[in-house]
């Protein structure tokens, strides 16, 4: 676990633009299960989260067509919530950062860390926007 003072600004990057932070497995279940679309960001302290993932998520969330719910879990912090979110992302292996789009409780789009590293935020956002336009 990281000190809260260290991750607070990283949490705020997403919560300040409308993402709900999920801190328990039960909150993850409630967010993902059911009707509608849910965009889940597995947030992280790593450099690619700061440089690419969080900015991409913010850009995509601002798209005219976007998921019904925007949520985030923080790797290295709330273990139960992160583990539960990752269980819904199977068969993809755990990675952070990562981004997933669910529709009616089913995974319909996934972006893993290796698809985030070294790519500019705009490129990642365009990938997400394409998925939002198709599924939302």
PyMOL commands that set and color helices and strands:
alter all, ss='L'
color gray80, all
select helices_A, chain A and resi 4-15+25-32+47-61+79-88+113-115+121-135
alter helices_A, ss='H'
color red, helices_A
select strands_A, chain A and resi 20-21+37-43+69-74+98-103+106-111
alter strands_A, ss='S'
color yellow, strands_A
deselect
rebuild
show_as cartoon
